[in-house]
Amino acid sequence: FSCGTSSSGAATVADVATATSTVSTTSATLVDMKGMSITLTTGANPAIVGFEGSCFHTDAAAVTEFNVDVDGTAQVGTAGLRWATDATVSEERNCSFSILTADQTAASHTFKIRWQTSVATASVLGTAGIPYKMYVVEVQD
């Protein structure tokens, strides 16, 4: 994976994690999403962290929540980003997002996607033709 250079000529630091097997959770507290972890050595800069995926739920009244964790610290409050389910059980919907972190220290950092469900089972679809992905890109001046 290569990103090139920034306008100042510095090398751009970036990475992508891809998963091709559907993943599910029944946890009512934030847990790591299988396969969605990236460790990068960055400068003293912020990072864009994104997730691309289709999610579905076994309960029409449930809420699926996502968060980004950097070195053990949640980046989007305590609950994170919330996706309410559709009226139809197991209907797929886009649950993609991206965030901009605060400046990181110049060091190695571990970025993770974490998630939880209010009830029942939440899933993210993953197949060879429809993978889900996480990406991290350091933002340089």
Secondary structure by P-SEA (a helix, b strand, c coil): ccccccccccccccbbbbbcbbbbbcccccccccccbbbbbcccbbbbbbcccccccccccbbbbbbbbcccccccccccbbbbbcccccbbbbbccccccccccccbbbbbbbccccccbbbbbbccccccbbbbbbbcc
